[in-house]
């Protein structure tokens, strides 16, 4: 008996997490001798959540592992690509293309889309937060808001999208980094006194861990911040405000008050971190108020998924498509200066960028050749590419 309601690797790769109609489709195709019909299928998104202007593709490595060993060739935008759902002329941008006998991947459509949709949503939210925060510290705090089995995926996608680190142990291992975090209110309550708790943390925890005092357990935030600074002095790296909504008032005003009182007493080196309810709608205001970093939870782990769909666009070498989709295999071209895409039928191009006239380069690259996964970039390489692309994008409205 399983302790947790999760699917195993074998079940996912074996199609056991698919929708039942794909299983029934395979029964019909095998009975009629059609399961080996060769097709080209593409994965696209019609629009992005909440009117977002761009997304960040994530989950490609897991998609490769899902399809590995199958009789398929797969082409994909590189993981970490910033993409728009439609190109400069309104054509949907394929983020991934599969070719091979349909029976080879029919039952894997559901898990394939799941791997891409959720991870891309998390990475996109992280990218939005990074764009708003600039160089300020961002830590992924979202594990208590999601099934624990997803911790490595959510934290990896968050890191790829732009957060500086993650709090969960499993998530940190997934990205090859040390976990980042501060202390809970429970430590202060169990110790029985804020100052004693901060000093105990300082005495016990290795010195390479930054001393960040949680300063909203019993007293006013600025009062506790002053107490923490006086207790740890130069050893105090920062204070964290995690004020509950029922006591919060205006968080930007709290940040300004804490900053003023610390600076007034000579503690300008102490950073102010904020957590609790941080999202892409309030982060800019908190940055302007003087916050130095953020612990972001629910808005990352529960980020809106990107609604990808998989559609057959070619059968036995001939263009086909259902209503609302464009038939035929396509190539995605992009200008690396302004990050504009142009989608053309395969074999046509390269085009010039419609925005700046620069030459475009192909963006769909081999991911799997005859079942063999091609070399994959490291998580650090993917994140670096994301940050470089974010620098080229205009500020968020």
N, C-alpha and C positions, 0 to 999 in steps of 0.2 A: 504494500500500500504506500502511495506517495504521501509525504507530509505536506507538500505544497502543490497548488494547482498550476503547474507549469508543464509545458511540453519539452520533451527531450530533444537533443540535437537530431537523433535518428528519426523521431516522429516528424520534425519540421522538414528535414530533407526528404523524407519518404512521402510527403504530401498529406500527412494525417491532420494538418491544421488547415486544410483547404476547405472551401465551400463545397457542399455536397453536389452541386450541379456540375462541377468539374469532374468529379468521380463518375457521375452518370454520363457525362459527355464522353469520357474515355471508354466507358462500356459500349456506347453506341458506335464510336469510331472504330474500335477494335472489331466489333461484330460485322461492320461493313467494310473492313479492310482499308480504312482511311486514316488510321493513326500515324502513318508515315508521310502524309501530305506535307510538303515543305512550305513553310511560311516565313514571312518577315513580320515581326510584331514590334511596335514601338510604345514606349511609356512617355506620356505627356501629362501636363496639368493645364486645365482650362483657365484657372485663376488661382490666386493665392489668398489665404485667410485674411480677413479684415482689410482687404484692399492693399496689402503689402506690395510694394513695387518690385521686389526681388526676393528670391529664396536662395538657400544654400543647400546643394545636394549632399546628402549624407546617407550612410548605410550601404555604400557601394561594396565595401569589403565583405560584409555579410552576404550581400546579394551574390557576390562571386563564389563564396563558399557554399551557398545554397545550390547553385547551378554547376558547380565543379563536377567533372566526370560525366556530365550529360553530353549527348551528341548535339552540341550547340556552339555557335559563335556568338559572342556578345560584344557589343560596342557601347561605350558609356562616356558621358562627360566625366572627367576626373573627379574623384571625391573631393568635396570642398569647393566645387565650382559655384560661383554666384551666377544665377540664371534668372531670366524673366520667362514667364509662362508663354509669351508670344514674342516673335521676332519683331524687327522694325516695321514689318508689313502686315502684322496681324496673324501670321502663321504660327501654329503651336510648335513649341520647341521640344523635340524628342530628347529626353535626358538619357535614355538607354534604348538600344535596339537589339533584338534577339533574332537569330535566324537558325532554322533547322527544322526537323520533323516536329509537327505540332505536339504529337504525343510525348515528346521529350520534356516539355515544360508546361503542358496543360494544367496539371494538378499542382503546379508550383506558383501559379499566378497569385493566389491569395497571400501566401507567405512572402513572396517577392515584393508585392506592393506594400505589405505591412512593414517590412524591413526598411523600405525607402521612405514611406509616408511619415512615420513617426520620428525617425532619426532626423529627417530633413526639417521637420517642424521645430524640433528642439534646437538644431544647429542654427536655423534661421532666427529664432528668438534670441539666441546667444549673440548672433551677429548684430542684431538690432540693438541689443543692450551695449555691445562693444562700441558700436557707432556712436551711441549717445554718450557713453562714459569717457570716450577718448582714451587717455592713458591711465585712467584711474583703476584701482584694483577691483576685480570681479571674481567672486568665488561661488561655485555651484553648491547650493545648500538643499537641493530638492528631493533628497531620497525619502524623507518621511511622507511625501505626498504621492508616491508611486509604488507599485509592486516591487519588492526588493529584488526579484529576479532581473529586473530591468536596470538596476543600478549601473552596471558597466556600460550599457548602451547609452543611457541618458547622460552619464558623466562624460563619456567619450564624445558624444555629439555636442555637448555643451562646450567642451574644451576645443574641439575643432572649430566651433562657431566663434570662439573668442574669449571665453572666460580664462582667467589666469590659473585656476586650480579648482579642485573639487574636494568636498568634505568626506565622502564615503571611502572606506578602506578598499572595497572592491573596485570602485570607480577609479581611484588613484592608481591601482595596479594596472588597470586597463590602459591607462595613458602613460605608464612608466614614470609617474611623479609621486612625490610625497603628498599625503593628504593635508588639506589646509582647514583650519577651524579655530575656534576660540574656546569658550566654556559655556555650559548651560546654566540656567537659573537653579537647577537642582543642586549643583555643586555648592552654590552660595547658601541655599536653604539647608542642606544637610550639615555643612560646616557650622552654620548658625550665625554668621556675621560676614558682611561683605569684605572688610579689610582682611580678616583672618583667612577667608577663602582665596583672595588674590595673592596673599603672601604664601599660602600653602601651595598654590599653583606655581608660583615663582621658585619655591624651594624644591619641588618634586620634579617638575617637567624639565627635560633637557634644555640647555641654554639656547640651542639653535631654533627652538620654537618661539616665535614672537609672543611677547607678553601683551595680550589684548584682554582688557578687563570689561566684563559685562556690567553696565552701570545703570540699570533701571529696575533692580529687583525690589527694593523697599522705599528708596527716597527719590527725590527729584533727580533727573538725569545730570544736571550740571553739578549738583551737590555730590553725587556719587563719583562723577568724573574727577572732581577736585580731590576727593578722598583717595581715589585710585592713584592719581598723580603724586600726591604727597606720600603715599605708602610705598610706591615702587620707584618714584623719581625717574632717573635716566633709563632704568630698565624697562619702563613702560613704553611699549611700542605704539599702542593705540587703545581706544575705548570703543565699545560697541553699543549702539542704541538698538534695542529690540522691543521698543515700547508697544504694549498691546493697543489695539485700536480704541478701546474704551477709555484709555488714558492719554492717547497720543496728541490730540489737538492738532496743531500744525507742525508736521515733522521738520519742515524747512526752518521754522522759527526755533525749534529745539536745537537743531544743528548749529544755528548761528549763536545761540546762547552759550552752548557748550564750548564752541570755538573761542568766543570772547573771553569766557572765564578762564579757560586754560591758558590762552595767550597772555592774559593780564597777569598771571602768576608765574610766567616764565616757562610754561610747558608747551611752547609752540611746536616742539618735536613730536608731540602726541597726535597720532592720526585719529580721525573719526570714521568708524565703520557703521553702516546702517543695514539692518536686516528686518524682515517682516513686511510683506506686502509690496516688495519692490517689483516694478514692471516697466515696460517700455512706454508707459504713459506718465509716470511720475519721476523717473530717474533723472531726467534733464533738470527739473526744478531742484532736486536734492543735490545734484552736482553743483549747480549755481549757488546753493546755500552754503557750500563748503565741505560737503562730505568727501572723504578721501577714498572710500571704497565701499563695496556692497556685497552682502551675502544674499544671493537670489535663489529662491526656492521654487514655489508653486508655478510662477510664470515660465520657468524653464521646464520642469518635469512634466507639467501639464500644458505645454505649449500646443497651440492648434496644429493638427496634422496637415500636411500638404496633400491635397486630394489628387494623387496620381492615378492614372488609368492605363491599362494595357490594351492595345487594339491591333488586330491583324491588318496590315496595309499591303501585303503582297502574298499571292498564293501561286506556287509553282512558276515563279518568275513573272507573273502578271499582276498589275496593280489592282487592288480591291480595297474597299473601305465601307464601313457602315455609315449611315446618315450622320452628318455633322463632323465627319473626319475626312482627311485628305489621303487618298490612296498613294501607293508607291513608296519605295524606300527613299530616304532623304539623308542629306548631309547638313550638319550644323556648322556654320562658319561664324567666327567672332573676331571683332576688332579688339585687340588687347589694350588699346589706348582708352577707349570709352566704354568698353564692355558691351557693345551692341551686337546682337546675334542676327544672322540672316540664314533662313532655312531654304534650301534649294533641292530639287530632285538630284539623286545621286548621279555624279558625273558632270554636273554643271557647276562652274565656278573655277577659281575663287572669285568672289565678288569684292568690290571696294566697299568700305564702310559707308552706309548711307548718311551717317552723321558727320564724319570728319574726312572721308575719302581715303583713309589708310587701308592697306591691304588686309584682308581677313585671313585667318588660319583655321584649319579644321579642328573641331572640338570633340567629335565622337572618336574615341581612341579604343583600340582593342583591349578588352577586359578578359575574355575567354576565347581561345582558339582551339576548336575541336575538343572541347571539354577541359582544356588545360588553362588554369588561371595564370595570367601574365603577371610579371613582377608588380607588387603593390607598394605604394609609398608609405612611409611611416606616418604615425599620427602627428609628429612634429612637422613633417614636410607638408602635410595637408593643412594644418593650422596656419603655417607660415604663408601658404598660398591664399588662404582665406583673408588673412589680415592685409596682404598686399592688395587684394581686390577691393576690400572695404575702403582702403585709402582713396581709391579712384572714384568711389560713388559719391554723389552729392549728399549733403546733410539730410537727415530725415526731417519731414515736416513736423 
